[in-house]
Amino acid sequence: MILKKMTLKNYRNYEEVEVTFGPGLNIFIGENAQGKTNLLEALYLCASLRSFRTRKDRELIKKNEEQAYLRLMAANQDGEQKLELLLKQDQKKRIRKNGLGVTTIGDVMGTVKAVLFSPEDLKIVKDSPQERRQFIDSELIQISPLYYHSLKRYQKILKQRNQLLKNEKVAEEQLEVWDDQLSAYGARIIQLRNQFLSDLLDLARPIHEEITEKKEYMELQYRPGINLPEGWSEWELDQLVSHFRCEMEKSRKNDLYRRVTHQGPHRDDVHFTINDMEVRQFGSQGQKRTVVLSLKLAVLEWMKQESGEYPVLMMDDVTSELDQKRQEYLLKYLKPVQTFITTTHLDEKMKTSANDFIFWINDGKIYK
């Protein structure tokens, strides 16, 4: 996966700019609030169709302008790709892929595969379960159309079921139709998340061991949001669906009393340990950073394993969060991956690795 050229018009603090990238390391350097992260955000927006900083598209449009335009030229194993996004005030974004309008987001997901690594990613380890579910979702939907479809259907059905539970009088029979659908999609999500996390751990553990010089042993445990017996991961899908349905029936009275759905993958969590120590509660900042770094590098390998090509890696000011040893490991690891880094300072090792693809950014202007 290679990103070749980006064009921006009235995006954030950029009036109009076009920039051509190198196939290896690309560095965006400049002082704070000059547009480094805005450029990285634009690249990630084309890959994921969402910003990693805001949910409101209107915040992406330059002040006093009505619309913003983004065009990304890329190449993947299927050939040349062109993605265009048009953002308008208080309207849904318009998307074109290779000159044709896109009606459903699923049609463009995975066209540009990207892994984002930012200081905010520490939340994966130290904050709420929602952060860990979002991490899983953001990686899986780029590779698995089945997961994307199942997740969107599950979220829609869950919302409808919860709205029904808010009514003053709800007969249990009314919930049965929703429960059948929720069980089918929910079981699929749990199955796919479990496989993803199992594969990810196999890839992350040796990375983590190398970074820590084999002093630490990383483990993760997937905790689905429904009650499951030991050995459930060996079940076929239909057995998991049936069990999910039974658990929904058991919790129905409690759901009616509390007026919310208590069981399902919307309650999933993941626990990380190092040498049997729970990382979220007892891990140091350095240990948490190493876990997150190991996970993100493992995702690169997982996407390569699943799709046949590496995604691009986008890192927002993470070098300041890593000590010298971790920085050196990172630069050594990234050689086969097109990488975009934002930073306020440039050391000699990064400068040598970038091979002249160093972009200086000042007040929405880009200089090479």
C-alpha positions in Angstrom: 0.0 0.0 0.0 1.5 3.3 -1.1 0.1 6.8 -0.8 1.4 8.9 -3.7 -0.2 12.4 -3.7 -2.6 14.4 -1.6 -4.6 17.5 -2.6 -6.4 19.7 -0.1 -8.6 22.7 -0.6 -10.0 24.6 2.4 -9.2 21.8 4.8 -8.5 23.0 8.4 -5.8 25.7 8.0 -4.9 24.7 4.4 -6.2 26.9 1.7 -4.9 24.9 -1.3 -2.0 22.5 -1.3 -0.7 19.4 -3.2 2.0 17.2 -1.8 3.8 14.1 -3.3 5.0 11.5 -0.9 7.9 9.0 -0.9 7.5 5.2 -0.6 9.3 5.0 2.7 9.6 7.4 5.6 7.8 10.8 5.3 8.4 13.3 8.0 6.2 16.4 8.7 8.1 18.8 10.8 7.1 22.1 12.3 6.1 24.0 15.5 2.8 23.3 17.2 -0.5 24.5 15.6 1.0 24.9 12.1 -0.8 22.0 10.3 1.3 18.9 10.8 -1.5 16.9 12.4 -4.1 18.4 10.1 -2.2 16.8 7.1 -1.9 13.5 8.9 -5.6 13.7 9.8 -6.5 14.3 6.2 -4.6 11.1 5.1 -6.3 9.1 7.8 -9.7 10.5 6.9 -9.3 9.2 3.4 -8.4 5.8 4.7 -11.0 5.4 7.5 -13.6 8.1 6.4 -13.5 9.5 9.9 -11.2 11.9 11.7 -9.3 10.8 14.7 -9.8 14.2 16.4 -13.5 15.1 15.9 -16.8 13.5 14.9 -18.0 16.7 13.2 -17.1 17.1 9.6 -17.8 20.9 9.7 -14.8 21.3 12.0 -12.6 20.1 9.2 -13.7 22.9 6.9 -11.5 26.0 6.8 -13.0 29.0 8.7 -15.4 31.1 6.7 -15.6 28.5 3.9 -18.6 26.4 2.8 -16.8 23.2 1.8 -13.5 21.3 1.8 -12.1 19.0 -0.8 -9.6 16.1 -0.4 -8.1 14.0 -3.2 -5.8 11.1 -2.5 -3.9 9.2 -5.1 -2.7 5.8 -3.9 -1.7 2.3 -5.2 -2.5 -1.1 -3.7 -2.2 -4.6 -4.9 -5.3 -4.0 -7.0 -3.7 -1.1 -8.9 -4.0 2.7 -8.9 -6.7 4.2 -6.6 -8.2 7.7 -6.5 -10.3 8.7 -3.5 -12.1 12.1 -3.4 -14.0 13.5 -0.4 -16.2 16.6 -0.4 -17.2 18.0 3.0 -20.0 20.5 3.2 -21.4 22.4 6.2 -24.2 20.3 7.9 -24.3 17.7 5.1 -23.0 14.2 4.8 -19.7 13.8 3.2 -19.7 12.9 -0.5 -17.2 10.2 -1.6 -15.9 9.2 -5.0 -13.7 6.2 -5.7 -11.9 6.1 -9.1 -14.3 8.7 -10.4 -17.5 7.0 -9.3 -19.8 8.1 -6.5 -19.9 5.8 -3.5 -23.3 5.1 -2.0 -22.3 3.0 1.0 -19.2 3.4 3.1 -18.6 -0.4 3.0 -17.8 0.0 -0.7 -14.7 2.1 0.0 -13.5 0.6 3.4 -10.1 -1.1 3.0 -9.2 0.7 -0.3 -6.6 2.5 1.7 -5.4 0.5 4.7 -3.8 2.5 7.5 -2.7 2.1 11.1 -2.6 5.2 13.3 -0.3 5.5 16.3 -0.7 8.6 18.5 -0.2 9.6 22.2 -3.9 9.2 22.6 -3.5 5.4 22.0 -2.4 5.0 25.6 -6.2 5.0 26.2 -6.3 1.5 24.7 -4.5 0.3 27.8 -5.4 2.7 30.6 -9.0 4.0 29.9 -12.5 2.5 29.5 -13.5 -0.7 27.6 -14.9 1.5 24.9 -11.4 2.5 23.9 -10.4 -1.1 23.5 -13.5 -2.0 21.5 -12.8 1.0 19.2 -9.3 -0.2 18.7 -10.5 -3.6 17.6 -13.2 -2.2 15.4 -10.9 0.3 13.6 -8.5 -2.4 12.5 -11.0 -5.2 11.7 -13.3 -3.1 9.5 -10.4 -2.3 7.1 -9.9 -6.0 6.4 -13.2 -7.8 6.9 -16.3 -6.6 5.1 -18.2 -9.3 7.0 -17.2 -7.7 10.3 -18.1 -4.2 9.1 -21.5 -5.3 8.0 -22.2 -7.3 11.2 -21.0 -4.5 13.4 -23.3 -1.9 11.6 -26.3 -4.2 11.8 -25.7 -5.0 15.4 -25.4 -1.4 16.4 -28.6 -0.5 14.6 -30.6 -3.4 16.1 -29.1 -2.6 19.6 -30.3 1.0 19.3 -33.8 -0.1 18.3 -34.0 -2.6 21.1 -32.9 0.0 23.7 -35.5 2.4 22.3 -38.2 -0.2 22.7 -37.0 -0.9 26.3 -37.5 2.8 27.1 -41.3 2.5 26.5 -43.6 2.4 29.5 -45.1 -1.0 28.6 -43.1 -3.6 26.7 -44.2 -7.2 26.3 -41.4 -9.7 26.4 -42.6 -11.1 23.1 -41.9 -7.8 21.4 -38.2 -8.3 22.2 -37.9 -11.7 20.7 -37.6 -10.5 17.1 -34.8 -8.1 18.0 -33.1 -10.8 20.2 -33.0 -13.2 17.2 -31.2 -10.7 15.1 -29.0 -9.4 17.9 -27.8 -12.9 18.7 -26.9 -13.7 15.0 -24.9 -10.5 14.5 -23.5 -10.4 18.1 -22.2 -14.0 17.9 -20.5 -13.2 14.6 -18.8 -10.1 16.1 -17.6 -12.1 19.2 -16.2 -14.9 17.0 -14.3 -12.5 14.7 -13.0 -10.4 17.6 -11.8 -13.5 19.4 -9.9 -14.7 16.3 -8.4 -11.2 15.7 -7.1 -10.9 19.2 -5.7 -14.4 19.2 -3.8 -13.7 16.0 -2.7 -10.3 17.3 -1.3 -11.7 20.5 0.8 -14.2 18.5 2.3 -11.4 16.6 2.6 -8.8 19.4 4.2 -11.1 22.0 7.6 -11.6 20.1 7.7 -7.8 19.3 7.1 -7.0 23.0 9.8 -9.5 24.1 12.4 -8.0 21.8 11.7 -4.5 22.9 11.9 -5.5 26.6 14.9 -7.8 25.9 12.8 -10.8 27.1 12.4 -9.3 30.6 8.6 -9.1 30.2 6.0 -11.5 28.9 2.9 -9.9 27.5 -0.5 -11.6 27.6 -4.1 -10.4 26.7 -7.4 -11.9 27.6 -10.6 -11.2 25.6 -13.7 -10.9 27.9 -16.9 -11.0 25.8 -19.9 -9.1 27.0 -22.0 -12.2 27.5 -21.6 -15.1 29.9 -19.6 -17.9 28.1 -18.3 -21.2 29.5 -14.7 -22.3 29.2 -13.9 -23.7 25.8 -16.4 -21.6 24.0 -13.8 -20.4 21.5 -13.9 -23.9 19.9 -17.6 -23.7 19.1 -19.1 -23.4 15.7 -21.0 -20.2 14.9 -24.5 -21.7 15.2 -23.7 -23.0 18.7 -22.5 -19.5 19.7 -25.6 -18.0 18.3 -27.8 -20.4 20.2 -26.0 -19.7 23.5 -26.2 -16.0 22.9 -29.9 -16.3 22.4 -30.3 -18.2 25.7 -28.3 -15.5 27.5 -30.5 -12.8 26.1 -33.6 -14.7 27.4 -32.1 -15.0 30.8 -31.3 -11.3 31.0 -34.6 -10.1 29.5 -36.4 -9.3 32.8 -33.4 -7.4 34.0 -33.2 -5.5 30.7 -36.9 -4.6 31.1 -36.4 -3.4 34.6 -33.2 -1.4 33.8 -34.5 -0.4 30.3 -31.2 -1.2 28.6 -29.5 -4.2 27.0 -27.0 -5.7 29.4 -25.5 -8.5 27.3 -23.6 -8.4 24.0 -20.3 -7.3 22.4 -21.1 -3.7 23.2 -19.9 -4.7 26.7 -16.8 -6.5 25.5 -13.4 -5.8 27.1 -9.7 -6.8 26.8 -7.3 -7.2 29.7 -3.5 -6.9 29.3 -1.0 -8.4 31.6 2.8 -8.3 31.8 4.4 -11.1 33.8 1.0 -11.8 35.3 0.6 -8.1 36.4 -2.5 -6.3 35.3 -1.2 -3.4 33.1 -4.1 -1.0 33.4 -3.9 -0.7 37.2 -0.3 -1.5 38.0 1.8 -0.9 34.8 4.2 2.0 34.6 3.8 4.6 31.8 6.7 3.1 30.0 5.2 -0.4 30.2 1.9 0.9 28.9 3.6 2.6 26.0 5.5 -0.6 25.1 2.3 -2.6 25.1 0.6 -0.1 22.8 3.7 0.0 20.5 3.7 -3.8 20.3 0.0 -3.9 19.5 0.3 -1.3 16.7 3.3 -3.0 15.1 1.5 -6.3 15.4 -1.5 -4.8 13.5 0.9 -4.0 10.6 1.9 -7.6 10.4 -1.7 -8.9 10.9 -2.9 -6.7 8.0 -0.1 -8.0 5.8 -0.9 -11.5 6.8 -4.7 -11.1 6.0 -4.6 -8.9 2.9 -1.2 -9.6 1.3 0.2 -6.1 1.7 1.3 -3.8 4.4 -0.9 -0.9 5.4 0.6 2.6 5.7 1.6 3.7 9.2 0.7 7.2 10.5 2.4 8.4 13.7 1.4 11.7 15.3 4.1 13.1 17.6 4.9 9.7 19.1 8.6 10.0 19.0 8.4 12.4 22.0 6.6 9.7 23.9 9.2 7.0 23.3 12.7 6.7 24.8 15.8 6.3 22.6 15.7 2.5 22.6 12.1 2.3 21.5 12.7 5.0 18.8 15.6 3.0 17.4 13.5 -0.2 17.4 10.7 1.5 15.7 12.8 3.0 12.9 14.5 -0.4 12.3 11.1 -2.1 12.2 9.5 0.3 9.7 11.7 -0.3 6.7 9.1 -2.2 4.6 6.3 0.1 5.5 5.4 3.5 4.1 5.3 5.7 7.2 4.2 9.3 8.0 5.5 10.9 11.1 4.7 14.3 12.6 7.3 15.9 14.9 8.6 19.2 16.2 12.3 18.2 16.0 14.4 16.1 13.7 17.2 13.9 14.8 19.9 12.5 12.5 18.6 8.9 12.4 15.2 10.0 11.3 16.7 12.4 8.8 18.9 9.7 7.3 15.9 7.2 7.1 13.6 9.8 5.4 15.7 10.0 2.2 14.8 13.6 1.4 11.1 13.2 2.0 11.1 15.7 4.8 8.3 18.3 4.7 8.5 21.6 6.7 5.1 22.9 7.6 4.4 26.5 8.7 1.0 28.2 8.9 -0.7 25.8 6.4 2.1 25.9 3.9 4.3 22.9 3.0 8.0 23.2 2.0 10.2 20.3 1.0 
